[in-house]
Amino acid sequence: MKTMTCKQLGGACDMKFHANSFEEIAEQSKKHGMEMFQAGDKAHLAAMNKMQELMKSQDAMTKWFNDKRKEFDSLPDSI
């Protein structure tokens, strides 16, 4: 099991996510982002706006996703 924070995944806080795969951790981050969106958290909304800009370019989004997957894969087991 590995750990990444919201900030490591492009978010705005130090909340930790734990998962065995990058897909699992990405899903946890997405759920957290939706909760922060519904709560109107300004810091997370700003981070989401940056991600939306990134998503306008398929190449940039693919590179970001691949870089984050490599970062996840390189992390030591945390639990």
mmCIF file of the N, C-alpha and C atoms, coordinates in Angstrom:
data_MODEL
# 
_entry.id   MODEL 
# 
loop_
_atom_site.group_PDB 
_atom_site.id 
_atom_site.type_symbol 
_atom_site.label_atom_id 
_atom_site.label_alt_id 
_atom_site.label_comp_id 
_atom_site.label_asym_id 
_atom_site.label_entity_id 
_atom_site.label_seq_id 
_atom_site.pdbx_PDB_ins_code 
_atom_site.Cartn_x 
_atom_site.Cartn_y 
_atom_site.Cartn_z 
_atom_site.occupancy 
_atom_site.B_iso_or_equiv 
_atom_site.pdbx_formal_charge 
_atom_site.auth_seq_id 
_atom_site.auth_comp_id 
_atom_site.auth_asym_id 
_atom_site.auth_atom_id 
_atom_site.pdbx_PDB_model_num 
ATOM 1   N N  . MET A 1 1  ? 0.845   -1.168 0.000   1.00 0.00 ? 1  MET A N  1 
ATOM 2   C CA . MET A 1 1  ? 0.000   0.000  0.000   1.00 0.00 ? 1  MET A CA 1 
ATOM 3   C C  . MET A 1 1  ? 0.896   1.238  0.000   1.00 0.00 ? 1  MET A C  1 
ATOM 4   N N  . LYS A 1 2  ? 0.512   2.229  -0.784  1.00 0.00 ? 2  LYS A N  1 
ATOM 5   C CA . LYS A 1 2  ? 1.287   3.458  -0.900  1.00 0.00 ? 2  LYS A CA 1 
ATOM 6   C C  . LYS A 1 2  ? 0.410   4.650  -0.531  1.00 0.00 ? 2  LYS A C  1 
ATOM 7   N N  . THR A 1 3  ? 1.073   5.754  -0.207  1.00 0.00 ? 3  THR A N  1 
ATOM 8   C CA . THR A 1 3  ? 0.372   6.950  0.238   1.00 0.00 ? 3  THR A CA 1 
ATOM 9   C C  . THR A 1 3  ? 0.774   8.140  -0.627  1.00 0.00 ? 3  THR A C  1 
ATOM 10  N N  . MET A 1 4  ? -0.218  8.934  -1.023  1.00 0.00 ? 4  MET A N  1 
ATOM 11  C CA . MET A 1 4  ? 0.016   10.209 -1.698  1.00 0.00 ? 4  MET A CA 1 
ATOM 12  C C  . MET A 1 4  ? -0.940  11.221 -1.088  1.00 0.00 ? 4  MET A C  1 
ATOM 13  N N  . THR A 1 5  ? -0.534  12.483 -1.127  1.00 0.00 ? 5  THR A N  1 
ATOM 14  C CA . THR A 1 5  ? -1.388  13.531 -0.588  1.00 0.00 ? 5  THR A CA 1 
ATOM 15  C C  . THR A 1 5  ? -2.188  14.195 -1.705  1.00 0.00 ? 5  THR A C  1 
ATOM 16  N N  . CYS A 1 6  ? -3.185  14.909 -1.273  1.00 0.00 ? 6  CYS A N  1 
ATOM 17  C CA . CYS A 1 6  ? -3.993  15.699 -2.200  1.00 0.00 ? 6  CYS A CA 1 
ATOM 18  C C  . CYS A 1 6  ? -3.076  16.622 -3.017  1.00 0.00 ? 6  CYS A C  1 
ATOM 19  N N  . LYS A 1 7  ? -2.139  17.301 -2.340  1.00 0.00 ? 7  LYS A N  1 
ATOM 20  C CA . LYS A 1 7  ? -1.213  18.204 -3.039  1.00 0.00 ? 7  LYS A CA 1 
ATOM 21  C C  . LYS A 1 7  ? -0.386  17.475 -4.085  1.00 0.00 ? 7  LYS A C  1 
ATOM 22  N N  . GLN A 1 8  ? 0.094   16.271 -3.760  1.00 0.00 ? 8  GLN A N  1 
ATOM 23  C CA . GLN A 1 8  ? 0.893   15.508 -4.722  1.00 0.00 ? 8  GLN A CA 1 
ATOM 24  C C  . GLN A 1 8  ? 0.091   15.192 -5.976  1.00 0.00 ? 8  GLN A C  1 
ATOM 25  N N  . LEU A 1 9  ? -1.217  15.133 -5.827  1.00 0.00 ? 9  LEU A N  1 
ATOM 26  C CA . LEU A 1 9  ? -2.092  14.795 -6.950  1.00 0.00 ? 9  LEU A CA 1 
ATOM 27  C C  . LEU A 1 9  ? -2.726  16.034 -7.581  1.00 0.00 ? 9  LEU A C  1 
ATOM 28  N N  . GLY A 1 10 ? -2.157  17.191 -7.301  1.00 0.00 ? 10 GLY A N  1 
ATOM 29  C CA . GLY A 1 10 ? -2.625  18.421 -7.921  1.00 0.00 ? 10 GLY A CA 1 
ATOM 30  C C  . GLY A 1 10 ? -3.660  19.167 -7.107  1.00 0.00 ? 10 GLY A C  1 
ATOM 31  N N  . GLY A 1 11 ? -3.937  18.709 -5.903  1.00 0.00 ? 11 GLY A N  1 
ATOM 32  C CA . GLY A 1 11 ? -4.944  19.335 -5.062  1.00 0.00 ? 11 GLY A CA 1 
ATOM 33  C C  . GLY A 1 11 ? -4.381  20.428 -4.181  1.00 0.00 ? 11 GLY A C  1 
ATOM 34  N N  . ALA A 1 12 ? -5.100  20.699 -3.089  1.00 0.00 ? 12 ALA A N  1 
ATOM 35  C CA . ALA A 1 12 ? -4.776  21.870 -2.285  1.00 0.00 ? 12 ALA A CA 1 
ATOM 36  C C  . ALA A 1 12 ? -4.495  21.591 -0.813  1.00 0.00 ? 12 ALA A C  1 
ATOM 37  N N  . CYS A 1 13 ? -4.530  20.343 -0.397  1.00 0.00 ? 13 CYS A N  1 
ATOM 38  C CA . CYS A 1 13 ? -4.347  20.081 1.034   1.00 0.00 ? 13 CYS A CA 1 
ATOM 39  C C  . CYS A 1 13 ? -3.439  18.874 1.263   1.00 0.00 ? 13 CYS A C  1 
ATOM 40  N N  . ASP A 1 14 ? -3.235  18.578 2.533   1.00 0.00 ? 14 ASP A N  1 
ATOM 41  C CA . ASP A 1 14 ? -2.335  17.492 2.904   1.00 0.00 ? 14 ASP A CA 1 
ATOM 42  C C  . ASP A 1 14 ? -3.064  16.200 3.247   1.00 0.00 ? 14 ASP A C  1 
ATOM 43  N N  . MET A 1 15 ? -4.333  16.091 2.862   1.00 0.00 ? 15 MET A N  1 
ATOM 44  C CA . MET A 1 15 ? -5.066  14.855 3.118   1.00 0.00 ? 15 MET A CA 1 
ATOM 45  C C  . MET A 1 15 ? -4.328  13.701 2.445   1.00 0.00 ? 15 MET A C  1 
ATOM 46  N N  . LYS A 1 16 ? -4.212  12.586 3.170   1.00 0.00 ? 16 LYS A N  1 
ATOM 47  C CA . LYS A 1 16 ? -3.492  11.430 2.650   1.00 0.00 ? 16 LYS A CA 1 
ATOM 48  C C  . LYS A 1 16 ? -4.457  10.381 2.116   1.00 0.00 ? 16 LYS A C  1 
ATOM 49  N N  . PHE A 1 17 ? -4.083  9.831  0.973   1.00 0.00 ? 17 PHE A N  1 
ATOM 50  C CA . PHE A 1 17 ? -4.824  8.737  0.358   1.00 0.00 ? 17 PHE A CA 1 
ATOM 51  C C  . PHE A 1 17 ? -3.916  7.509  0.362   1.00 0.00 ? 17 PHE A C  1 
ATOM 52  N N  . HIS A 1 18 ? -4.476  6.357  0.650   1.00 0.00 ? 18 HIS A N  1 
ATOM 53  C CA . HIS A 1 18 ? -3.722  5.109  0.702   1.00 0.00 ? 18 HIS A CA 1 
ATOM 54  C C  . HIS A 1 18 ? -4.352  4.123  -0.278  1.00 0.00 ? 18 HIS A C  1 
ATOM 55  N N  . ALA A 1 19 ? -3.511  3.487  -1.098  1.00 0.00 ? 19 ALA A N  1 
ATOM 56  C CA . ALA A 1 19 ? -4.044  2.542  -2.081  1.00 0.00 ? 19 ALA A CA 1 
ATOM 57  C C  . ALA A 1 19 ? -2.940  1.603  -2.562  1.00 0.00 ? 19 ALA A C  1 
ATOM 58  N N  . ASN A 1 20 ? -3.383  0.519  -3.171  1.00 0.00 ? 20 ASN A N  1 
ATOM 59  C CA . ASN A 1 20 ? -2.455  -0.451 -3.753  1.00 0.00 ? 20 ASN A CA 1 
ATOM 60  C C  . ASN A 1 20 ? -2.157  -0.166 -5.212  1.00 0.00 ? 20 ASN A C  1 
ATOM 61  N N  . SER A 1 21 ? -2.969  0.669  -5.852  1.00 0.00 ? 21 SER A N  1 
ATOM 62  C CA . SER A 1 21 ? -2.739  0.993  -7.258  1.00 0.00 ? 21 SER A CA 1 
ATOM 63  C C  . SER A 1 21 ? -2.967  2.483  -7.487  1.00 0.00 ? 21 SER A C  1 
ATOM 64  N N  . PHE A 1 22 ? -2.370  2.981  -8.561  1.00 0.00 ? 22 PHE A N  1 
ATOM 65  C CA . PHE A 1 22 ? -2.552  4.387  -8.887  1.00 0.00 ? 22 PHE A CA 1 
ATOM 66  C C  . PHE A 1 22 ? -4.019  4.677  -9.202  1.00 0.00 ? 22 PHE A C  1 
ATOM 67  N N  . GLU A 1 23 ? -4.689  3.736  -9.845  1.00 0.00 ? 23 GLU A N  1 
ATOM 68  C CA . GLU A 1 23 ? -6.106  3.946  -10.185 1.00 0.00 ? 23 GLU A CA 1 
ATOM 69  C C  . GLU A 1 23 ? -6.950  4.126  -8.916  1.00 0.00 ? 23 GLU A C  1 
ATOM 70  N N  . GLU A 1 24 ? -6.652  3.337  -7.888  1.00 0.00 ? 24 GLU A N  1 
ATOM 71  C CA . GLU A 1 24 ? -7.388  3.456  -6.626  1.00 0.00 ? 24 GLU A CA 1 
ATOM 72  C C  . GLU A 1 24 ? -7.148  4.815  -5.977  1.00 0.00 ? 24 GLU A C  1 
ATOM 73  N N  . ILE A 1 25 ? -5.900  5.248  -5.974  1.00 0.00 ? 25 ILE A N  1 
ATOM 74  C CA . ILE A 1 25 ? -5.577  6.517  -5.332  1.00 0.00 ? 25 ILE A CA 1 
ATOM 75  C C  . ILE A 1 25 ? -6.175  7.678  -6.122  1.00 0.00 ? 25 ILE A C  1 
ATOM 76  N N  . ALA A 1 26 ? -6.189  7.562  -7.436  1.00 0.00 ? 26 ALA A N  1 
ATOM 77  C CA . ALA A 1 26 ? -6.786  8.601  -8.269  1.00 0.00 ? 26 ALA A CA 1 
ATOM 78  C C  . ALA A 1 26 ? -8.288  8.692  -8.004  1.00 0.00 ? 26 ALA A C  1 
ATOM 79  N N  . GLU A 1 27 ? -8.938  7.562  -7.803  1.00 0.00 ? 27 GLU A N  1 
ATOM 80  C CA . GLU A 1 27 ? -10.377 7.552  -7.507  1.00 0.00 ? 27 GLU A CA 1 
ATOM 81  C C  . GLU A 1 27 ? -10.656 8.203  -6.156  1.00 0.00 ? 27 GLU A C  1 
ATOM 82  N N  . GLN A 1 28 ? -9.818  7.917  -5.167  1.00 0.00 ? 28 GLN A N  1 
ATOM 83  C CA . GLN A 1 28 ? -9.982  8.544  -3.852  1.00 0.00 ? 28 GLN A CA 1 
ATOM 84  C C  . GLN A 1 28 ? -9.809  10.059 -3.955  1.00 0.00 ? 28 GLN A C  1 
ATOM 85  N N  . SER A 1 29 ? -8.819  10.472 -4.730  1.00 0.00 ? 29 SER A N  1 
ATOM 86  C CA . SER A 1 29 ? -8.565  11.901 -4.919  1.00 0.00 ? 29 SER A CA 1 
ATOM 87  C C  . SER A 1 29 ? -9.748  12.571 -5.615  1.00 0.00 ? 29 SER A C  1 
ATOM 88  N N  . LYS A 1 30 ? -10.295 11.898 -6.606  1.00 0.00 ? 30 LYS A N  1 
ATOM 89  C CA . LYS A 1 30 ? -11.449 12.432 -7.339  1.00 0.00 ? 30 LYS A CA 1 
ATOM 90  C C  . LYS A 1 30 ? -12.646 12.602 -6.398  1.00 0.00 ? 30 LYS A C  1 
ATOM 91  N N  . LYS A 1 31 ? -12.893 11.606 -5.555  1.00 0.00 ? 31 LYS A N  1 
ATOM 92  C CA . LYS A 1 31 ? -14.000 11.679 -4.598  1.00 0.00 ? 31 LYS A CA 1 
ATOM 93  C C  . LYS A 1 31 ? -13.786 12.849 -3.634  1.00 0.00 ? 31 LYS A C  1 
ATOM 94  N N  . HIS A 1 32 ? -12.574 12.987 -3.141  1.00 0.00 ? 32 HIS A N  1 
ATOM 95  C CA . HIS A 1 32 ? -12.237 14.086 -2.237  1.00 0.00 ? 32 HIS A CA 1 
ATOM 96  C C  . HIS A 1 32 ? -12.455 15.428 -2.938  1.00 0.00 ? 32 HIS A C  1 
ATOM 97  N N  . GLY A 1 33 ? -12.018 15.513 -4.184  1.00 0.00 ? 33 GLY A N  1 
ATOM 98  C CA . GLY A 1 33 ? -12.204 16.744 -4.955  1.00 0.00 ? 33 GLY A CA 1 
ATOM 99  C C  . GLY A 1 33 ? -13.676 17.095 -5.118  1.00 0.00 ? 33 GLY A C  1 
ATOM 100 N N  . MET A 1 34 ? -14.501 16.101 -5.356  1.00 0.00 ? 34 MET A N  1 
ATOM 101 C CA . MET A 1 34 ? -15.942 16.352 -5.503  1.00 0.00 ? 34 MET A CA 1 
ATOM 102 C C  . MET A 1 34 ? -16.527 16.848 -4.185  1.00 0.00 ? 34 MET A C  1 
ATOM 103 N N  . GLU A 1 35 ? -16.071 16.279 -3.069  1.00 0.00 ? 35 GLU A N  1 
ATOM 104 C CA . GLU A 1 35 ? -16.545 16.732 -1.762  1.00 0.00 ? 35 GLU A CA 1 
ATOM 105 C C  . GLU A 1 35 ? -16.130 18.182 -1.505  1.00 0.00 ? 35 GLU A C  1 
ATOM 106 N N  . MET A 1 36 ? -14.902 18.513 -1.860  1.00 0.00 ? 36 MET A N  1 
ATOM 107 C CA . MET A 1 36 ? -14.413 19.880 -1.656  1.00 0.00 ? 36 MET A CA 1 
ATOM 108 C C  . MET A 1 36 ? -15.125 20.857 -2.586  1.00 0.00 ? 36 MET A C  1 
ATOM 109 N N  . PHE A 1 37 ? -15.457 20.406 -3.790  1.00 0.00 ? 37 PHE A N  1 
ATOM 110 C CA . PHE A 1 37 ? -16.218 21.233 -4.731  1.00 0.00 ? 37 PHE A CA 1 
ATOM 111 C C  . PHE A 1 37 ? -17.593 21.548 -4.142  1.00 0.00 ? 37 PHE A C  1 
ATOM 112 N N  . GLN A 1 38 ? -18.264 20.525 -3.633  1.00 0.00 ? 38 GLN A N  1 
ATOM 113 C CA . GLN A 1 38 ? -19.594 20.715 -3.043  1.00 0.00 ? 38 GLN A CA 1 
ATOM 114 C C  . GLN A 1 38 ? -19.532 21.611 -1.815  1.00 0.00 ? 38 GLN A C  1 
ATOM 115 N N  . ALA A 1 39 ? -18.413 21.554 -1.085  1.00 0.00 ? 39 ALA A N  1 
ATOM 116 C CA . ALA A 1 39 ? -18.252 22.393 0.106   1.00 0.00 ? 39 ALA A CA 1 
ATOM 117 C C  . ALA A 1 39 ? -17.846 23.821 -0.260  1.00 0.00 ? 39 ALA A C  1 
ATOM 118 N N  . GLY A 1 40 ? -17.494 24.035 -1.532  1.00 0.00 ? 40 GLY A N  1 
ATOM 119 C CA . GLY A 1 40 ? -17.092 25.364 -1.983  1.00 0.00 ? 40 GLY A CA 1 
ATOM 120 C C  . GLY A 1 40 ? -15.720 25.788 -1.481  1.00 0.00 ? 40 GLY A C  1 
ATOM 121 N N  . ASP A 1 41 ? -14.843 24.820 -1.216  1.00 0.00 ? 41 ASP A N  1 
ATOM 122 C CA . ASP A 1 41 ? -13.504 25.113 -0.706  1.00 0.00 ? 41 ASP A CA 1 
ATOM 123 C C  . ASP A 1 41 ? -12.699 25.866 -1.767  1.00 0.00 ? 41 ASP A C  1 
ATOM 124 N N  . LYS A 1 42 ? -12.339 27.110 -1.464  1.00 0.00 ? 42 LYS A N  1 
ATOM 125 C CA . LYS A 1 42 ? -11.702 27.975 -2.458  1.00 0.00 ? 42 LYS A CA 1 
ATOM 126 C C  . LYS A 1 42 ? -10.355 27.458 -2.934  1.00 0.00 ? 42 LYS A C  1 
ATOM 127 N N  . ALA A 1 43 ? -9.551  26.924 -2.027  1.00 0.00 ? 43 ALA A N  1 
ATOM 128 C CA . ALA A 1 43 ? -8.231  26.418 -2.421  1.00 0.00 ? 43 ALA A CA 1 
ATOM 129 C C  . ALA A 1 43 ? -8.366  25.244 -3.380  1.00 0.00 ? 43 ALA A C  1 
ATOM 130 N N  . HIS A 1 44 ? -9.302  24.352 -3.095  1.00 0.00 ? 44 HIS A N  1 
ATOM 131 C CA . HIS A 1 44 ? -9.512  23.211 -3.988  1.00 0.00 ? 44 HIS A CA 1 
ATOM 132 C C  . HIS A 1 44 ? -10.129 23.641 -5.315  1.00 0.00 ? 44 HIS A C  1 
ATOM 133 N N  . LEU A 1 45 ? -11.008 24.632 -5.273  1.00 0.00 ? 45 LEU A N  1 
ATOM 134 C CA . LEU A 1 45 ? -11.596 25.133 -6.522  1.00 0.00 ? 45 LEU A CA 1 
ATOM 135 C C  . LEU A 1 45 ? -10.508 25.714 -7.420  1.00 0.00 ? 45 LEU A C  1 
ATOM 136 N N  . ALA A 1 46 ? -9.547  26.421 -6.839  1.00 0.00 ? 46 ALA A N  1 
ATOM 137 C CA . ALA A 1 46 ? -8.436  26.973 -7.629  1.00 0.00 ? 46 ALA A CA 1 
ATOM 138 C C  . ALA A 1 46 ? -7.605  25.840 -8.229  1.00 0.00 ? 46 ALA A C  1 
ATOM 139 N N  . ALA A 1 47 ? -7.353  24.791 -7.446  1.00 0.00 ? 47 ALA A N  1 
ATOM 140 C CA . ALA A 1 47 ? -6.594  23.643 -7.959  1.00 0.00 ? 47 ALA A CA 1 
ATOM 141 C C  . ALA A 1 47 ? -7.358  22.960 -9.087  1.00 0.00 ? 47 ALA A C  1 
ATOM 142 N N  . MET A 1 48 ? -8.670  22.868 -8.943  1.00 0.00 ? 48 MET A N  1 
ATOM 143 C CA . MET A 1 48 ? -9.495  22.249 -9.989  1.00 0.00 ? 48 MET A CA 1 
ATOM 144 C C  . MET A 1 48 ? -9.453  23.064 -11.277 1.00 0.00 ? 48 MET A C  1 
ATOM 145 N N  . ASN A 1 49 ? -9.427  24.377 -11.150 1.00 0.00 ? 49 ASN A N  1 
ATOM 146 C CA . ASN A 1 49 ? -9.333  25.229 -12.339 1.00 0.00 ? 49 ASN A CA 1 
ATOM 147 C C  . ASN A 1 49 ? -8.029  24.978 -13.082 1.00 0.00 ? 49 ASN A C  1 
ATOM 148 N N  . LYS A 1 50 ? -6.933  24.780 -12.338 1.00 0.00 ? 50 LYS A N  1 
ATOM 149 C CA . LYS A 1 50 ? -5.647  24.471 -12.973 1.00 0.00 ? 50 LYS A CA 1 
ATOM 150 C C  . LYS A 1 50 ? -5.728  23.132 -13.706 1.00 0.00 ? 50 LYS A C  1 
ATOM 151 N N  . MET A 1 51 ? -6.376  22.161 -13.086 1.00 0.00 ? 51 MET A N  1 
ATOM 152 C CA . MET A 1 51 ? -6.521  20.846 -13.725 1.00 0.00 ? 51 MET A CA 1 
ATOM 153 C C  . MET A 1 51 ? -7.386  20.952 -14.985 1.00 0.00 ? 51 MET A C  1 
ATOM 154 N N  . GLN A 1 52 ? -8.418  21.772 -14.939 1.00 0.00 ? 52 GLN A N  1 
ATOM 155 C CA . GLN A 1 52 ? -9.270  21.938 -16.124 1.00 0.00 ? 52 GLN A CA 1 
ATOM 156 C C  . GLN A 1 52 ? -8.475  22.527 -17.283 1.00 0.00 ? 52 GLN A C  1 
ATOM 157 N N  . GLU A 1 53 ? -7.573  23.454 -16.987 1.00 0.00 ? 53 GLU A N  1 
ATOM 158 C CA . GLU A 1 53 ? -6.718  24.014 -18.031 1.00 0.00 ? 53 GLU A CA 1 
ATOM 159 C C  . GLU A 1 53 ? -5.831  22.928 -18.625 1.00 0.00 ? 53 GLU A C  1 
ATOM 160 N N  . LEU A 1 54 ? -5.279  22.097 -17.761 1.00 0.00 ? 54 LEU A N  1 
ATOM 161 C CA . LEU A 1 54 ? -4.425  20.997 -18.201 1.00 0.00 ? 54 LEU A CA 1 
ATOM 162 C C  . LEU A 1 54 ? -5.198  20.031 -19.093 1.00 0.00 ? 54 LEU A C  1 
ATOM 163 N N  . MET A 1 55 ? -6.451  19.803 -18.748 1.00 0.00 ? 55 MET A N  1 
ATOM 164 C CA . MET A 1 55 ? -7.271  18.839 -19.481 1.00 0.00 ? 55 MET A CA 1 
ATOM 165 C C  . MET A 1 55 ? -7.624  19.311 -20.889 1.00 0.00 ? 55 MET A C  1 
ATOM 166 N N  . LYS A 1 56 ? -7.407  20.573 -21.182 1.00 0.00 ? 56 LYS A N  1 
ATOM 167 C CA . LYS A 1 56 ? -7.689  21.085 -22.523 1.00 0.00 ? 56 LYS A CA 1 
ATOM 168 C C  . LYS A 1 56 ? -6.740  20.503 -23.563 1.00 0.00 ? 56 LYS A C  1 
ATOM 169 N N  . SER A 1 57 ? -5.593  20.034 -23.111 1.00 0.00 ? 57 SER A N  1 
ATOM 170 C CA . SER A 1 57 ? -4.618  19.416 -24.004 1.00 0.00 ? 57 SER A CA 1 
ATOM 171 C C  . SER A 1 57 ? -4.504  17.938 -23.664 1.00 0.00 ? 57 SER A C  1 
ATOM 172 N N  . GLN A 1 58 ? -4.886  17.084 -24.588 1.00 0.00 ? 58 GLN A N  1 
ATOM 173 C CA . GLN A 1 58 ? -4.807  15.639 -24.360 1.00 0.00 ? 58 GLN A CA 1 
ATOM 174 C C  . GLN A 1 58 ? -3.376  15.214 -24.064 1.00 0.00 ? 58 GLN A C  1 
ATOM 175 N N  . ASP A 1 59 ? -2.412  15.789 -24.784 1.00 0.00 ? 59 ASP A N  1 
ATOM 176 C CA . ASP A 1 59 ? -1.010  15.437 -24.561 1.00 0.00 ? 59 ASP A CA 1 
ATOM 177 C C  . ASP A 1 59 ? -0.550  15.839 -23.169 1.00 0.00 ? 59 ASP A C  1 
ATOM 178 N N  . ALA A 1 60 ? -0.919  17.043 -22.745 1.00 0.00 ? 60 ALA A N  1 
ATOM 179 C CA . ALA A 1 60 ? -0.521  17.520 -21.416 1.00 0.00 ? 60 ALA A CA 1 
ATOM 180 C C  . ALA A 1 60 ? -1.160  16.674 -20.328 1.00 0.00 ? 60 ALA A C  1 
ATOM 181 N N  . MET A 1 61 ? -2.406  16.303 -20.501 1.00 0.00 ? 61 MET A N  1 
ATOM 182 C CA . MET A 1 61 ? -3.102  15.498 -19.504 1.00 0.00 ? 61 MET A CA 1 
ATOM 183 C C  . MET A 1 61 ? -2.493  14.098 -19.430 1.00 0.00 ? 61 MET A C  1 
ATOM 184 N N  . THR A 1 62 ? -2.184  13.523 -20.572 1.00 0.00 ? 62 THR A N  1 
ATOM 185 C CA . THR A 1 62 ? -1.560  12.198 -20.604 1.00 0.00 ? 62 THR A CA 1 
ATOM 186 C C  . THR A 1 62 ? -0.198  12.236 -19.924 1.00 0.00 ? 62 THR A C  1 
ATOM 187 N N  . LYS A 1 63 ? 0.585   13.279 -20.209 1.00 0.00 ? 63 LYS A N  1 
ATOM 188 C CA . LYS A 1 63 ? 1.897   13.409 -19.582 1.00 0.00 ? 63 LYS A CA 1 
ATOM 189 C C  . LYS A 1 63 ? 1.738   13.554 -18.079 1.00 0.00 ? 63 LYS A C  1 
ATOM 190 N N  . TRP A 1 64 ? 0.814   14.384 -17.618 1.00 0.00 ? 64 TRP A N  1 
ATOM 191 C CA . TRP A 1 64 ? 0.586   14.565 -16.177 1.00 0.00 ? 64 TRP A CA 1 
ATOM 192 C C  . TRP A 1 64 ? 0.222   13.230 -15.531 1.00 0.00 ? 64 TRP A C  1 
ATOM 193 N N  . PHE A 1 65 ? -0.720  12.525 -16.150 1.00 0.00 ? 65 PHE A N  1 
ATOM 194 C CA . PHE A 1 65 ? -1.181  11.247 -15.608 1.00 0.00 ? 65 PHE A CA 1 
ATOM 195 C C  . PHE A 1 65 ? -0.034  10.250 -15.542 1.00 0.00 ? 65 PHE A C  1 
ATOM 196 N N  . ASN A 1 66 ? 0.763   10.162 -16.590 1.00 0.00 ? 66 ASN A N  1 
ATOM 197 C CA . ASN A 1 66 ? 1.894   9.229  -16.616 1.00 0.00 ? 66 ASN A CA 1 
ATOM 198 C C  . ASN A 1 66 ? 2.953   9.601  -15.577 1.00 0.00 ? 66 ASN A C  1 
ATOM 199 N N  . ASP A 1 67 ? 3.211   10.910 -15.421 1.00 0.00 ? 67 ASP A N  1 
ATOM 200 C CA . ASP A 1 67 ? 4.171   11.366 -14.420 1.00 0.00 ? 67 ASP A CA 1 
ATOM 201 C C  . ASP A 1 67 ? 3.699   11.015 -13.015 1.00 0.00 ? 67 ASP A C  1 
ATOM 202 N N  . LYS A 1 68 ? 2.423   11.206 -12.730 1.00 0.00 ? 68 LYS A N  1 
ATOM 203 C CA . LYS A 1 68 ? 1.876   10.888 -11.407 1.00 0.00 ? 68 LYS A CA 1 
ATOM 204 C C  . LYS A 1 68 ? 1.890   9.379  -11.164 1.00 0.00 ? 68 LYS A C  1 
ATOM 205 N N  . ARG A 1 69 ? 1.633   8.604  -12.191 1.00 0.00 ? 69 ARG A N  1 
ATOM 206 C CA . ARG A 1 69 ? 1.696   7.141  -12.055 1.00 0.00 ? 69 ARG A CA 1 
ATOM 207 C C  . ARG A 1 69 ? 3.130   6.714  -11.721 1.00 0.00 ? 69 ARG A C  1 
ATOM 208 N N  . LYS A 1 70 ? 4.114   7.306  -12.410 1.00 0.00 ? 70 LYS A N  1 
ATOM 209 C CA . LYS A 1 70 ? 5.519   6.986  -12.127 1.00 0.00 ? 70 LYS A CA 1 
ATOM 210 C C  . LYS A 1 70 ? 5.875   7.390  -10.699 1.00 0.00 ? 70 LYS A C  1 
ATOM 211 N N  . GLU A 1 71 ? 5.396   8.550  -10.268 1.00 0.00 ? 71 GLU A N  1 
ATOM 212 C CA . GLU A 1 71 ? 5.653   8.998  -8.896  1.00 0.00 ? 71 GLU A CA 1 
ATOM 213 C C  . GLU A 1 71 ? 5.062   7.998  -7.902  1.00 0.00 ? 71 GLU A C  1 
ATOM 214 N N  . PHE A 1 72 ? 3.825   7.569  -8.143  1.00 0.00 ? 72 PHE A N  1 
ATOM 215 C CA . PHE A 1 72 ? 3.186   6.579  -7.281  1.00 0.00 ? 72 PHE A CA 1 
ATOM 216 C C  . PHE A 1 72 ? 4.001   5.292  -7.260  1.00 0.00 ? 72 PHE A C  1 
ATOM 217 N N  . ASP A 1 73 ? 4.383   4.810  -8.433  1.00 0.00 ? 73 ASP A N  1 
ATOM 218 C CA . ASP A 1 73 ? 5.128   3.542  -8.531  1.00 0.00 ? 73 ASP A CA 1 
ATOM 219 C C  . ASP A 1 73 ? 6.469   3.611  -7.806  1.00 0.00 ? 73 ASP A C  1 
ATOM 220 N N  . SER A 1 74 ? 7.077   4.791  -7.751  1.00 0.00 ? 74 SER A N  1 
ATOM 221 C CA . SER A 1 74 ? 8.393   4.934  -7.129  1.00 0.00 ? 74 SER A CA 1 
ATOM 222 C C  . SER A 1 74 ? 8.313   5.086  -5.611  1.00 0.00 ? 74 SER A C  1 
ATOM 223 N N  . LEU A 1 75 ? 7.127   5.292  -5.078  1.00 0.00 ? 75 LEU A N  1 
ATOM 224 C CA . LEU A 1 75 ? 6.975   5.470  -3.630  1.00 0.00 ? 75 LEU A CA 1 
ATOM 225 C C  . LEU A 1 75 ? 7.195   4.154  -2.887  1.00 0.00 ? 75 LEU A C  1 
ATOM 226 N N  . PRO A 1 76 ? 7.761   4.239  -1.685  1.00 0.00 ? 76 PRO A N  1 
ATOM 227 C CA . PRO A 1 76 ? 7.888   3.031  -0.876  1.00 0.00 ? 76 PRO A CA 1 
ATOM 228 C C  . PRO A 1 76 ? 6.514   2.644  -0.309  1.00 0.00 ? 76 PRO A C  1 
ATOM 229 N N  . ASP A 1 77 ? 6.376   1.403  0.052   1.00 0.00 ? 77 ASP A N  1 
ATOM 230 C CA . ASP A 1 77 ? 5.141   0.995  0.717   1.00 0.00 ? 77 ASP A CA 1 
ATOM 231 C C  . ASP A 1 77 ? 5.045   1.731  2.042   1.00 0.00 ? 77 ASP A C  1 
ATOM 232 N N  . SER A 1 78 ? 3.857   2.230  2.345   1.00 0.00 ? 78 SER A N  1 
ATOM 233 C CA . SER A 1 78 ? 3.677   3.053  3.537   1.00 0.00 ? 78 SER A CA 1 
ATOM 234 C C  . SER A 1 78 ? 2.945   2.337  4.655   1.00 0.00 ? 78 SER A C  1 
ATOM 235 N N  . ILE A 1 79 ? 2.237   1.290  4.321   1.00 0.00 ? 79 ILE A N  1 
ATOM 236 C CA . ILE A 1 79 ? 1.461   0.582  5.348   1.00 0.00 ? 79 ILE A CA 1 
ATOM 237 C C  . ILE A 1 79 ? 1.743   -0.900 5.220   1.00 0.00 ? 79 ILE A C  1 
# 
